[in-house]
Amino acid sequence: LRELGDVLLLDIVEGLPQGEALDINHQLAEQGIDCIARGSNNYEDMKGSNFVVVVAGVGRKPGMTRMDLLKTNADIVKGVCDKIKNYAPDSKIIVVTNPLDPLTYLVLKSLGGNRKQIIGMGGMLDLSRFKEHISTVTGISRDSVQAMVISEHGENMLPLVRFSSLSGIPLTEFVTAEQSEDLATKTKSIAAQVISLKGATVYAPGNAVSTMVESIVKNKKAILPVSALLEGEYGYNDVCIGVPCVLGDEGMEKIIELRLNENEKQVFDLGVQSVKNAIKSFSL
Ligand SMILES: NC(=O)c1ccc[n+]([C@@H]2O[C@H](COP(=O)([O-])OP(=O)(O)OC[C@H]3O[C@@H](n4cnc5c(N)ncnc54)[C@H](O)[C@@H]3O)[C@@H](O)[C@H]2O)c1
């Protein structure tokens, strides 16, 4: 839809990606968009891809946390890494499969790539949800909302009211402390509600990935929440977690370090700990 390039949909289920591709092409044709969608069950068709978006894996069922998917999805994603190594070793990679931060780390380590090239999408989706709540609570246009969500894409997500604004005016001028708490709680819990209502989240994650790809393809250098490998930033090393990053044509070009207060740092530290515990279970 954003005319960023052709798309190959690759799945192990025969017919499914081909059917999706037909449906998508019919929409694009009517809209006059000349990007082509193709479906395939053959990884070899990945050859020459500039980007690989890793979504293979199972999703949460109602009542599950993202971390409950760790063992199953780590095995699937390791298999996908072997294919990327063979067919698209120089591509930029965006990991989406949950649990997002540990699996981003797994892909990075399995491929031995650098952190500019391999990143994860989790915070962008959390941000979409946070923005929606901010607009609803304040009654101000979604278009005026600037916000940030960092830390783990999971139980220790950190929506940052202190670093959010409505057209540059601090959000704290519009909401009470109680409303701030509520905004953070709702942002954390809303995915489970979508899953219990319709089984999976679809449109908002697709849009979130596109925003990341667009910033890289167009070298926009947008600051977006991204799961990235920390190398000393925020006082940590060798862990992938959501932080504000500049995305440009080199990929993840820079991590922005925010001055977190004690409460924020406490949640961020719990997020890092949770991801580190998960990472320990991988045999890399
Ligand atoms: N990071 C995020 O913000 C975010 C958002 C939404 C979903 N997710 C995660 O993304 C993953 C996929 O979610 P979904 O709702 O699209 O699930 P889904 O079940 O609709 O799709 C997953 C697809 O992966 C395919 N698959 C399994 N193994 C494969 C392999 N080895 N190679 C290629 N394809 C393979 C399955 O056949 C299936 O069609 C889940 O882990 C989910 O939790 C993450």
PDBQT file of the ligand as one rigid body, heavy atoms in Angstrom, charges set to zero:
ROOT
HETATM    1  N1  LIG A 301       5.806  -8.396  17.573  1.00  0.00    +0.000 N 
HETATM    2  C1  LIG A 301       4.512  -8.083  17.470  1.00  0.00    +0.000 C 
HETATM    3  O1  LIG A 301       4.125  -6.948  17.740  1.00  0.00    +0.000 OA
HETATM    4  C2  LIG A 301       3.526  -9.126  17.006  1.00  0.00    +0.000 A 
HETATM    5  C3  LIG A 301       2.252  -8.764  16.564  1.00  0.00    +0.000 A 
HETATM    6  C4  LIG A 301       1.392  -9.768  16.094  1.00  0.00    +0.000 A 
HETATM    7  C5  LIG A 301       1.806 -11.096  16.084  1.00  0.00    +0.000 A 
HETATM    8  N2  LIG A 301       3.052 -11.399  16.569  1.00  0.00    +0.000 N 
HETATM    9  C6  LIG A 301       3.550 -12.770  16.577  1.00  0.00    +0.000 C 
HETATM   10  O2  LIG A 301       3.795 -13.155  15.219  1.00  0.00    +0.000 OA
HETATM   11  C7  LIG A 301       3.657 -14.574  15.124  1.00  0.00    +0.000 C 
HETATM   12  C8  LIG A 301       2.663 -14.893  14.010  1.00  0.00    +0.000 C 
HETATM   13  O3  LIG A 301       1.387 -14.438  14.392  1.00  0.00    +0.000 OA
HETATM   14  P1  LIG A 301       0.140 -14.589  13.421  1.00  0.00    +0.000 P 
HETATM   15  O4  LIG A 301      -1.039 -14.035  14.112  1.00  0.00    +0.000 OA
HETATM   16  O5  LIG A 301       0.501 -14.083  12.060  1.00  0.00    +0.000 OA
HETATM   17  O6  LIG A 301       0.027 -16.183  13.371  1.00  0.00    +0.000 OA
HETATM   18  P2  LIG A 301      -0.577 -17.083  12.187  1.00  0.00    +0.000 P 
HETATM   19  O7  LIG A 301      -0.749 -18.449  12.784  1.00  0.00    +0.000 OA
HETATM   20  O8  LIG A 301      -1.731 -16.406  11.543  1.00  0.00    +0.000 OA
HETATM   21  O9  LIG A 301       0.582 -17.099  11.098  1.00  0.00    +0.000 OA
HETATM   22  C9  LIG A 301       1.809 -17.700  11.333  1.00  0.00    +0.000 C 
HETATM   23  C10 LIG A 301       2.173 -18.442  10.076  1.00  0.00    +0.000 C 
HETATM   24  O10 LIG A 301       3.494 -18.979  10.215  1.00  0.00    +0.000 OA
HETATM   25  C11 LIG A 301       3.532 -20.121   9.405  1.00  0.00    +0.000 C 
HETATM   26  N3  LIG A 301       4.732 -20.904   9.665  1.00  0.00    +0.000 N 
HETATM   27  C12 LIG A 301       4.988 -21.746  10.697  1.00  0.00    +0.000 A 
HETATM   28  N4  LIG A 301       6.216 -22.271  10.567  1.00  0.00    +0.000 NA
HETATM   29  C13 LIG A 301       6.752 -21.731   9.431  1.00  0.00    +0.000 A 
HETATM   30  C14 LIG A 301       7.988 -21.886   8.766  1.00  0.00    +0.000 A 
HETATM   31  N5  LIG A 301       8.945 -22.675   9.253  1.00  0.00    +0.000 N 
HETATM   32  N6  LIG A 301       8.211 -21.169   7.626  1.00  0.00    +0.000 NA
HETATM   33  C15 LIG A 301       7.235 -20.356   7.142  1.00  0.00    +0.000 A 
HETATM   34  N7  LIG A 301       6.053 -20.190   7.724  1.00  0.00    +0.000 NA
HETATM   35  C16 LIG A 301       5.810 -20.872   8.853  1.00  0.00    +0.000 A 
HETATM   36  C17 LIG A 301       2.225 -20.840   9.724  1.00  0.00    +0.000 C 
HETATM   37  O11 LIG A 301       1.894 -21.789   8.734  1.00  0.00    +0.000 OA
HETATM   38  C18 LIG A 301       1.245 -19.658   9.780  1.00  0.00    +0.000 C 
HETATM   39  O12 LIG A 301       0.577 -19.455   8.554  1.00  0.00    +0.000 OA
HETATM   40  C19 LIG A 301       3.197 -15.061  16.503  1.00  0.00    +0.000 C 
HETATM   41  O13 LIG A 301       4.323 -15.505  17.235  1.00  0.00    +0.000 OA
HETATM   42  C20 LIG A 301       2.615 -13.819  17.131  1.00  0.00    +0.000 C 
HETATM   43  O14 LIG A 301       2.633 -13.866  18.536  1.00  0.00    +0.000 OA
HETATM   44  C21 LIG A 301       3.910 -10.445  17.008  1.00  0.00    +0.000 A 
ENDROOT
TORSDOF 0
